Amino acid sequence: MKKIFQDSELQFFEKASFDRNPLHRDDSYARKTQFGQTVVYGMYATLFALGEWLAGRNIRLSTIKGEFKKPLLTGTEYDLTVNESSTRTDITVSRNGTKYLKLRIGPASIKNLPFHWPKSPAFSPRADAADSVQFPETDTLEIPGTRYSSGWNGGLQPPPLFRLRRDQLPFEQLTAFLWSSYFAGMEVPGRQALFSAFEFNFESAESSADDFQISPLRVELDRRFNRLTIQGTATGIRSLTISSFERPVSVQISLDAIRKSVGTGNSMAGKKVLITGASRGFGAVLAQTFALQGAQILLNFFQSRQEAEALAQNIAAIGPRPVLIQGNAANPQEWKSVKDEVGAIDFLINNASPVIPAINFKEQSAEDIVSFVSRSLELFLVPCSQLLPQMSPGGTVIQISSVFVTQPEAGFSHYVAAKSAAEAVMRSLAEEYSDLRFLIFRAPRMLTDQTNTVVPIQNMSSPSDVAKVLLDCLDKFEPQKNFQLFVGM
């Protein structure tokens, strides 16, 4: 079957499990991760898949093992496949042949009647996810035993098309799925968790307990992969293992760090610099870099109002307060509405980009690639079409490109296609606008939220150092030319 996970499903699971991890529920937080949007709870996808498999049957599980191979995203279509035999059942959630979730279920016992759910004692969940866990030198922790009750009571209605009733599984088995999501997302690792795998081996007899007790847990940290493995037992469970990665925190680059890299000056005094996608990441570094050289900054941003306001406050401390231009850079109407406010500009820096997923060619349909290239080009072409006519004579258009154009890596064919197309347009524009300058800047891979992965990528550049290189490239632009291409670092 085909499945598209919706935000309403995440809201249901949050209430059912008390897992309030911001990766799943906070759009602003999720945009600042490598995924660029909210991620589906792995255990919600697991329960959804179990509901499809059970098709109304009441079943007692013996064992289940799950692997979250890649994060599932809301709004994306996936394929759910069930292969059932007499000894085991395999369920996969995939997209274009690539597996995102893999479940292996051991022999199960079908029951005629629904399972009894006791009225569990009250439970006080955490309001906010815990911060990073501190490990001793042994990289091993012992977590005291505790108890847990879910929020899936009789009054909580599942979303449409969710076929699993809570009484189709024994109380302790369904609770195990809900608890493991809560524990990983709220307790250990907590806020920076990315659930990666689980395995439950259940007791053969149904528990008569009226609450869910977790034994003391052993937690081991593998620092090579920032991966935590938790093992123990619980009510109705002979053994349990859950594994999570601990994601790095958001990249923060201070104004002092940028000043140290690029210095200060007045070479841009009196110049107006408009930067698209400027509220965070490399765009925010560029805004502060040009402000440190005396420029008047115009910040274009789409959704990140809070970050844009904070950035404007930083810049106002060192020069003219920036002009904030909120809107989709790919929407011509939004540029038309601010043309008078923008006025004549001296620099147009095309930096905005869609989220850049690392995804192999075979994992994408042709439509996926065309869509990414189209969205990327719109973010470049629309500002050019709307703002080139009002650029000051001798003004400069800068396209932030990538070294991937000539040094591609696996998993980025869509990105290389988009950047290559934008570079081709820049060359053509230079032939049509002889009174303007056009600079392509092929940036190296930088440490930003997009590249801040669980397993660190080696040899990444600092965005502030790359911004200094761009300033140097502007100084090297030959006066007799109106087009140049530079490779950063």
Buried (B, 14 or more C-beta within 10 A) or exposed (E): EEBEBBBEBBEBBBBBBBBBBBBBBEEEBBBBBBBBBBBBBBBBBBBBBBBBBBEEEBBBBBBBBBBBBBBBBBEBEBBBBBEEEEEBBBBBBBBBEBBBBBBBBBEBEEBEEEBEBBEBEEBEBBEEBBEBBEBEEEEEBEBEEBBBBBBBEEEEEBBEEBBBBBBBBBBBBBBBBBBBBBBBBBBBBBBBBBBBBBBBBBBEEBBEEBBBBBBEBEBBBEEEEBBBBBBBBBBBBEEBBBBBBBBBEEBEBEBEBBBEBBEEEEEBEEBBBBBBBBBBBBBBBBBBBBBBBBBBBBBBBBEBEEBBEBBBEBBEEEBBEBBBBBBBBBBBEBBEEBEEEBEEBBBBBBBBBBBBBBBEBEBBEEEBBEBBBBBBBBBBBBBBEBBBEBBBEEBBBBBBBBBBBEEBEEBBBBBBBBBBBBBEBBEEBBEEBEEBBBBBBBBBBBBBBBBBBBEEEEEBBBBBBBBBBBBEBBEEBEEEEBBBBBBBB
